[in-house]
Amino acid sequence: MQAFQSFHSIPNVRASALSLLLFIGGLCAFTAQADSGDGKALYNENCAICHGEDGSGGMGIPLSSASFLDAASTHYIKQTIRLGRP
């Protein structure tokens, strides 16, 4: 639990993690939608409704949590962005 608390106490680390997710989302979406490379706009349009505008969660899991970032592989994140979740 300490890692989770310290993660949230360092805004730059949290912002960097979210930026990385948005960047990955933009790259993956770019391959599917060559006319749009804006990861933040794609995240807001497709992900924020469930995961929150800042990735802090809601109906969906908190994408910016240390436990999620530690557990989810890059492959899993890319596949989920590309294919979605059931």
C-alpha positions, -999 to +999 in steps of 0.1 A: +000+000+000+029+023+006+039+022-031+004+033-040+004+062-015+039+074-025+029+071-062+000+095-057+020+118-036+044+125-065+023+144-091+050+143-117+053+105-116+015+102-119+013+127-147+042+110-165+025+076-162-008+090-176+011+108-204+027+074-213-007+058-215-020+086-236+010+084-259+006+046-263-031+052-269-023+078-296+002+055-313-021+025-313-051+046-324-029+062-351-025+029-368-062+024-368-070+060-376-042+075-397-059+109-397-057+114-359-025+113-339-038+132-309-037+107-280-053+130-255-083+136-277-087+099-285-085+091-248-111+117-239-134+105-267-130+067-260-117+061-225-123+090-201-160+081-197-150+050-178-115+057-166-118+094-157-103+124-175-071+120-155-070+082-154-080+081-118-109+056-124-146+056-122-167+028-137-134+015-152-102+007-133-078+036-124-052+036-152-029+058-133-027+036-102+007+021-093-008-013-089-023-012-124+009+001-140+030-025-122+007-054-132-002-045-168+024-053-195+030-030-224+015-057-246-017-059-225-021-021-226-016-020-264-040-049-270-066-033-248-063+001-265-065-015-299-092-041-293-110-028-262-124-049-233-155-070-233 
